[in-house]
Amino acid sequence: MMKIHNDLTQKNLKIDDDLLQTLKRLRVVETQYDLSELCGKGRSYYSCMRTNGYGLKLGSLTFLSVRLGSRMNACQDPKVAAILKRAQTLVQKTIEAKCRLQERGLWQRAAVPRGARRLGGQSHAD
């Protein structure tokens, strides 16, 4: 069970890191602190979540997607609006990837016999 959790956790954190790096390349954010604030959180949100082994929450990413859409709609510069649209699409794909990962984790947990989860990999029959 622990390997499944660690594998899913690492994949979740990788999804977040990929998002951050791409948003940096697009120049939507410069730092993880900028990403935290765009998600509607405090400056340390991204780093605290990573430190504790959690990824960005779906609600925060949804907020980010809506915020990017609002900025895109208000933007007068077509080039900047196109970058914001690309960033918004990337965030939406990130949300989808995290949902698929979460679904996979639920299926993997369901495949482990109930006693094996409770006893750290050993069933009652062992």
C-alpha positions as CSV (number, residue, x, y, z in Angstrom):
1,M,0.0,0.0,0.0
2,M,2.8,2.5,0.9
3,K,4.4,2.1,-2.5
4,I,1.1,2.9,-4.3
5,H,0.7,6.0,-2.1
6,N,4.3,7.1,-2.7
7,D,4.1,6.5,-6.4
8,L,0.8,8.5,-6.7
9,T,2.2,11.3,-4.4
10,Q,5.3,11.6,-6.6
11,K,3.2,11.7,-9.8
12,N,0.9,14.3,-8.2
13,L,3.9,16.5,-7.2
14,K,5.4,16.1,-10.7
15,I,2.2,17.3,-12.3
16,D,2.4,20.5,-10.1
17,D,6.1,21.0,-10.9
18,D,5.4,20.7,-14.7
19,L,2.6,23.2,-14.4
20,L,4.8,25.7,-12.5
21,Q,7.7,25.3,-15.0
22,T,5.4,25.8,-18.0
23,L,3.7,28.8,-16.5
24,K,7.2,30.2,-15.9
25,R,8.2,29.6,-19.5
26,L,5.0,31.4,-20.6
27,R,5.9,34.2,-18.2
28,V,2.6,34.0,-16.4
29,V,4.5,33.6,-13.1
30,E,8.0,34.1,-12.1
31,T,8.1,32.1,-8.9
32,Q,6.2,29.5,-6.9
33,Y,5.0,32.4,-4.7
34,D,3.3,34.0,-7.8
35,L,1.6,30.7,-8.5
36,S,0.3,30.5,-4.9
37,E,-1.2,34.0,-5.1
38,L,-2.8,33.3,-8.5
39,C,-4.4,30.3,-6.9
40,G,-6.0,32.6,-4.4
41,K,-3.8,31.5,-1.5
42,G,-1.0,32.9,0.6
43,R,2.5,33.1,-0.8
44,S,3.7,30.0,0.9
45,Y,0.9,27.7,-0.3
46,Y,2.8,25.9,-3.0
47,S,5.9,25.3,-1.0
48,C,3.9,24.2,2.1
49,M,1.8,21.7,0.1
50,R,5.0,20.2,-1.5
51,T,6.8,20.1,1.8
52,N,3.9,18.1,3.3
53,G,3.7,15.8,0.3
54,Y,0.5,17.2,-1.0
55,G,-0.2,18.6,-4.4
56,L,-2.1,21.7,-5.3
57,K,-5.8,21.1,-4.5
58,L,-8.3,20.9,-7.3
59,G,-10.2,23.9,-5.9
60,S,-7.1,26.1,-6.0
61,L,-6.5,25.0,-9.6
62,T,-10.1,25.7,-10.6
63,F,-9.8,29.2,-9.0
64,L,-6.5,29.7,-11.0
65,S,-8.3,28.7,-14.2
66,V,-11.2,31.1,-13.6
67,R,-8.8,33.9,-12.7
68,L,-6.7,33.4,-15.9
69,G,-9.9,33.4,-17.9
70,S,-11.0,36.7,-16.3
71,R,-7.6,38.3,-17.0
72,M,-7.7,37.0,-20.6
73,N,-11.2,38.4,-21.2
74,A,-10.2,41.8,-19.8
75,C,-6.9,41.9,-21.7
76,Q,-6.6,44.4,-24.6
77,D,-3.4,42.9,-26.0
78,P,-4.1,39.9,-28.3
79,K,-0.7,38.4,-27.7
80,V,-1.0,38.5,-24.0
81,A,-4.6,37.2,-24.2
82,A,-3.4,34.2,-26.3
83,I,-0.7,33.4,-23.6
84,L,-3.3,33.6,-20.9
85,K,-5.6,31.3,-22.9
86,R,-2.8,28.8,-23.3
87,A,-2.1,29.0,-19.6
88,Q,-5.8,28.5,-18.8
89,T,-5.9,25.4,-21.1
90,L,-2.8,24.0,-19.4
91,V,-4.4,24.4,-15.9
92,Q,-7.5,22.7,-17.1
93,K,-5.4,19.8,-18.5
94,T,-3.6,19.7,-15.1
95,I,-6.9,19.4,-13.3
96,E,-7.9,16.5,-15.6
97,A,-4.5,14.8,-15.1
98,K,-4.9,15.1,-11.3
99,C,-8.5,13.7,-11.5
100,R,-7.2,10.7,-13.6
101,L,-4.4,10.1,-11.1
102,Q,-6.9,10.3,-8.1
103,E,-9.2,7.9,-9.9
104,R,-6.3,5.5,-10.5
105,G,-5.4,5.7,-6.8
106,L,-8.9,4.8,-5.8
107,W,-8.9,1.8,-8.1
108,Q,-5.5,0.6,-6.8
109,R,-6.7,0.9,-3.2
110,A,-9.9,-1.0,-4.1
111,A,-7.8,-3.8,-5.5
112,V,-5.9,-4.3,-2.3
113,P,-7.7,-6.7,0.0
114,R,-9.3,-5.0,3.0
115,G,-7.2,-6.9,5.6
116,A,-4.0,-6.2,3.7
117,R,-4.5,-2.5,4.0
118,R,-5.3,-2.6,7.7
119,L,-2.3,-4.8,8.6
120,G,0.3,-3.2,6.4
121,G,0.3,-5.7,3.6
122,Q,-0.5,-8.8,5.6
123,S,-4.0,-10.2,5.5
124,H,-5.7,-11.9,8.4
125,A,-5.1,-15.3,6.8
126,D,-1.3,-14.9,6.9
